[in-house]
Amino acid sequence: MGFPPRNPESDRLMPDDHHKKLRPATRIGHVGRPPVKSHGFVNPGVHRGSTVLFPDVEARQAGAQKRFDQYMTYGTQGGPTHYALEDAIAEVEGGTRCVIFGTGLAAVAMPLLAYLKAGDHCLMPDSVYGPARNLATTLMAGWGIETTFYDPCVDEAGMRALIRPNTKVVYAESPGSHTFEVQDIPGIARAAHAAGAKVLMDNTWGIHHFQPFQHGVDVSIQALTKYVGGHSDVLLGSATTASEEDYLKVRSAASILGQFASADDCWLALRGLRTMMLRLKHQEAAGLEMARWLEAQPQVKQVLHPALPSHPQHALWKRDFTGACSLFGIVLQPRYEQAAMLRFVNALELFGIGASWGGFESLAIPTTGFVTRTAGTGDFGGPTVRIHIGLEDTEDLKADLAQALRVLN
C-alpha cells in the first residue's frame, strides 16, 4: 500500500514491493519518517502554522481546487507533521487513508456526522463508550437522527432484523468499553452492507491486534490518547477508512466543522508510536498474567478478559484477533454490595482512579452504577470494576490488589 506524496518531506514510504514484505514492528518504525538514507534527523520536525503562503494568486487558486491534504491551503488542513501521523496510523490499521482529530471523541463524532442526517437511523451497541452514547441521545437526537442501542452479542441474523430501510450507520465497539463483549464484526458487516449501511467501529482496544478492514469495517476509529500516545500526556483521535471515497467523506465533514489537531500533539503521538509494539507486547503478557491471577481469587466471580477461555465470546476473539491489550474487567462475588466495591477501589495504592488507559500506569475504576445500559446487557451478577495494567512489576500489582481485596471482607 502506498500514499499520495504531498511534498518532498512527506514522501517517506519505501517502495511498495519492499514495504509489503516487512513485518508490522518494522513498518511502524519506518512509516511517517524521512527515508533511511536521507540526510537529517531521525524524526520529522514539528510544523506549526496557520497561514500558508503561495508564490502567486494563480498557485493559490489551483491549490484551492485540489482536495484537502494533497495541497496545503490553510493550517486547518494539516501539515507535514499531521501527514506523517496520518500515514503511520493508516499503516497500523491496514487502511487506505486517515484523518487525525484533536480528541478520541471527535474521531467518534465526525464519521457519525459525516454519514447521518435528519431522518436517518443509527445502530449502536449497548456497551458503547459513554460519550458516544451521549452524542447519540443529545445532539444527534435533536437533529432528527434516531439511534437504537442493540445487544452487542447480536449475530448476523439478529442484526438483519434490527436494520431498517433508513439505517445508514451500524456502529460497533469490540470489545465493549467496560464490559468487554466481543462482537461478530464480519457478520455485522455483512448484514449492514447488504442493506447499504456503513460500518463504523471503535477499534481502540484492538489496535494492531484487530485488522478492521479485513473484517468488513468501513471506518476504524482510534483514541490515539491510549496506546499510541502511551504516556498519558496527549489527547488525539483518528478515523481510518477502507476507501478513498470514505476518506473524502470523513475529511470533508472534519474540514467543514473546523476539526484540527495540534502539530505538537501529532509529534508526541508519532514518538509514542515508535515504542508501541514493545509496550503492547509487554502489557498483553502482564494483563493476561494479572487476569489469570484475579480469576483465582475467591472474592472474584468472573474476569472479563476476551483472551481467557472463560470469556463468553472467547471463540470470536480467537477467530478475529491476533492478541489482546491490557484493559479488562472483573466481576466481584454477588455478596458484595456497591459500597464494598468502592472500598476496594479506594484501597488500591498503585492503581490510579482514572478514566483513560493505554498509558504506562495501572488504573482502576468502578463500572457498576457508573455506566448506562438500555438494552438489558449490564447485569453480570456482581459489582464490576475496570482494570488497566501498566508497566509496573506484576508482583507489586498483585500485592496491591490482594490487600485491596481483603478490604472487601
N, C-alpha and C positions, 0 to 999 in steps of 0.2 A: 504494500500500500504506500502511496506517496501523497504529498500535499502540494497544492499550487504554491510556487515561490512568490513571496510578497516583496522582498527586497534582498539584496545580496547577503545581509547579515542573517536573514531568517531562512536562507536556502541551505538547510542544515543536514537533511537526511542523506544517508548513504544510498547508493544505487539500489533500486527495489529488489533485484535478484539476490544481492548480498544481504540486504536488510531482512528479508523474509526468512532467511536461514538462521538468524540469530535467536537465541533464547530470550525470554522476557526480561531477565535481570540485565542482560547486555543491552537490549534495546532501550530500556528505561534509563540506563546510564548514558546513552548517547543521543537520544532524541531531544530536540529543543536546545541543542548546543552547536557551536561552530564545528565544522568538520575537524577530525582528529589532526590532520596535517596543516590546519590553518595556523597563522602566527597570531598569538594573542592569549588572553586569559581563558581558563577552563570554562568559566561560567559566563553566560550572556550578561550584558550590563542592564542596569535599571534605566529604562527610558520613560521619563515623566514628561508630560506635556499636554497642553490643551490646543494651542494653535499649531496648525500645520501650514507651512509656507510653500508657495508654488513659484516657479520661475516666471510665469506669466498667466494671464486670465484664461487663455486657451487651455493650458495644462490643468488649471483648477476645474474648468468646465468638463474636461474629459474625465478627470478623476471622479467628479460627482455623478457621472453617468455609469460608473462601474459599481459592482455590488460589494459593499462592505469592505472586508479587510484585504481584498486584492489590491486596493489602492487607498492609502490613508488620506482622509479629507478633514478630520477633526479628531480631537483627543478621545472622545467617547467611542470611537470606532476601534480603539486599541492601538497598540504599537508593537515594536519588536519583542518586548518582554511578555506582553499578553499572548502574542502569536506563538512564542516558544512554549508557553504553558499549555495553550490550546492543542498544539501538535502533540505534546507529551501525553496529555490526558486522552486524546483520541487514540493514541498508540496503546495505552494501558487498557482502554475499554474495547479496543478492536473495532472502532467505528470509522466513519468517513471524516466528519468534521466535528468541532467542539466549540461551544460558546462558554466563556467564563463570566461568572456573576460575583457580586460583592458578598453574598452570603449563600449558604445552602438553601435557605427558604426561598430566596429569589430564584434559584435554579429550579425549585419545585414550581413556583408560581408562573414563571414565564412560559414554559411549554403548555401548561394548562390554559393560560390566557391566549396563547397563540392558536390553539385548536378549538376553543369553545366560545360560543356566543349565545345571546339570549335565545331561549327555546331549545337549547341542546341539553343532553343528558350525559352525566359522567358517572362512572362506577369507581368506587374507591374501597379498598379492603378495610374492614372494621378495625384492623390492627395498625392503621396508618399513623405515621408521625403526627403528633398532636397539632402543630401549627398548620400542617396541610389540611387536616380536618377543619380547623378554624377558618381557613381561607374558603373552603367549600361551603361552610354553613353561614358565613357572613357576607363577604363581598360577592362571591360567585352567586350565592342565593339572591342577593339584592339585584344582581344584573340579569336575573331570569334564567340562570343555569341551575338545573336540578341535579342533585347528587344522591345516589343510593350507596349506602355502605353495606358491603357484602361480606359474607363469611370468607376469610382468606383461604380456607381449606377447600373451596369450591373446586369441582373438577370441570372438565371441558363441557360436558353436557349441562351442568349447572350454570356455567357462565353463559352458554347459549340462551338458556331460559331467562337470564337476567337482562340480556341486551334488548333494547327497544329500537324502534325504527329511527329515533332521534339520538341514540347513543353514539357519541363522537369520540369519546376517550374512555379507555379502560386503564385505570391507574393500578399499579402493583407496587408492592414493597416486600421484598423477600430476602431474609426473614423479617418479620414484623419488628417494629422499633423496641417494644418492651416485652412482648410475649413470644416472639421468635417462631411464628408459624412460617413454614416454608411453603411457597406457592408453586403450583404446577404451571410455570410460566409458558412452556411450549403449548400446553393445552389451552390456556387462557388466550394466548396469542392467536392460535388457530381460530378460536371462536370469534375473537374480536375482528380479525382480518376478514373472515367470511362475511361479516356484517358491515365492513367498510370503516371500522373504528380503528383509531390509533392506539398503540400500547405504549404507555409511559411508565417507567419503572425507577424507583429509588433503589439504586444498586450500591449504596454506601457500605453496607455490611460485606457485600460480596466483591469489593474492589480486588481485581486481579484473580480472585477465586471463581468468579462467575462471568462468563463472556456473554453479555446480554444479546448481542446481535446474532449469535449462533442459535438463539432460542426464540427468536421472533419479536424482540423488542424494537420499537421504532426510535424512542428517545430514552437514553440512560442518564439518570441524574445522580450526581455525586455531591456530598458535602465534603469539599476539599479541606474543610476545617479539621476533619478527622485524621485518617491515616496518611494522607498526602502531606498535609502540614506537619503532623506528627509531634509538634512541640507545644500545642495548646496556646499558640500566640498569634493565630491568623484566622480570619473569617473569609471564606471563599466557597463558591459552588460552581458546578459545571453541568452542562447538558450536552451530551454527545449524541450524534444522530447516525442512523443507518444509511441515510441517503443525502445527496446534495440538496434535493428538494426539501427534505425535512430541516436540514441545516438553515436554508434560506428562510423558512417559515419561522423558526425559533429566533434566528438572528434579527429578522425584521421586527418581531414583537419586542425584543430587547432594545433595539435601536429606537423604536417609536416611544417606548416608555423610559428612555434615558438610563437604562441599566448599565452600570460600569463597575469595574473593579480596579483598585489601586495597583499601579505598577509595582510598588514596593511589596504589596501582599503577594502578587504573582511571583515575584522573585523569591520570596520566602517559601512559597509552595514548591517552586522548582528545586530549591535547596533541599526541602524535606523529601521530595520525590526520590532523590538520588539514593537515599538510605531506606526507602520504604520497603523494599523486598526483604532486607535483613530484619527490619522491625516486624514485619508481618510474619516471617518465619519464626522468630523468637516468640512473639506474642501468641501465635497459634498454638505452639507447643506449651507455653506457660498457661494459656487459657484452658486447654484440654486437661492439663495436669490438675489445675485448680478445680475444674468442673468435676473430674472424677473423684477428687478428694471430698468435695462438698456432697457428692452423691452418696458417700459412705457415712455421712454424719447423721446421727439419729434425729436431730432437730429438723432435717431437710426432707420434705416429702418427694420433691422432684427437682431435677436440674433441667432447665430449658435451653439445652445446647444442641443445635442440629447435628453436630458430629458425633454425639453419643448414640449408641444403638437404642437407648431407651426413649429417645425423642420420637414423638408420634409421626413426624414426617422425615425420619432419618433416611428412608429409602429414596425419597425425592432429592434430598440433599446429596446423597451419594451418587445419584444419577447425573445431576446437573452441575455440582460444584467440584472444584479441584482442591479445596481447602476451606479453612474457617478462620474467622477473626477472633478477637479476644473479648467479645461482648456476648453475654448470655444472661439468663435469669435463673433465680432459684425460687421454689415454692416451699414455704415453711409448713410444718405439720398443722393440720386444721385446728388443733387445740390452742394454738397461739392466736391471740387477738391482735388487731392492728396496733394497739398500743405497745405490745411486746415487739412487733416488727420495728417500730420506730426506736425503741430502746436498743435493739440490735444494731441498727444503722448508726445511731448516735454513739454507740460504744466503740465503733471502729476507729483505730488510730492512724493506720497507714492508708486507708481508703478515704479520699475526699468525697464530700457530698456535693456532687456537681452533675449538670445535665449533659455535658458533652462527653466525648470518648474518642478513642483512637490516638491519644497522646501517650506520653511516657509514664503517666501517673495512673495509679489504680483509683477507681471510683465506685461508689455505691449510691443508689437512690431507690426509695420505695416506689413500687408500681401500684399496688392495691390502694384504691382511694385517690389516686392522682392521675389516672388516665380515663378517657371516655370510651365506652363501648355501647353501641346501639343495636347491634345485630346478635346479641346474646353470646358473644365469644370471649368474655372476660373472666369467667369463673374457672379457676384452676384448683379449687378445693383447699386453698390456704392462702395466707398473705404472700405476696410476690415482691421480690427485690431484684433490681437490675444491677449486674456486676460488670465492671470493666477491669481487665487485668493489664497492668502496665509493664514496665521494665524492671520492677523491683525483684528481689530474690523471692522465689516462691515459698521457701521455708518460712521467711519472715511474714509473708502474707497469710500462710496457713495459721501461724501462731496468733496473728491478729484476729482472723476470722474465728478461731477456736475460742479465744477469750470473749469475743462478742456474742458467739452462740451460747456461751454459758450464761450470759445475762438474760437470755430468754427464759431460763428456768428459775 
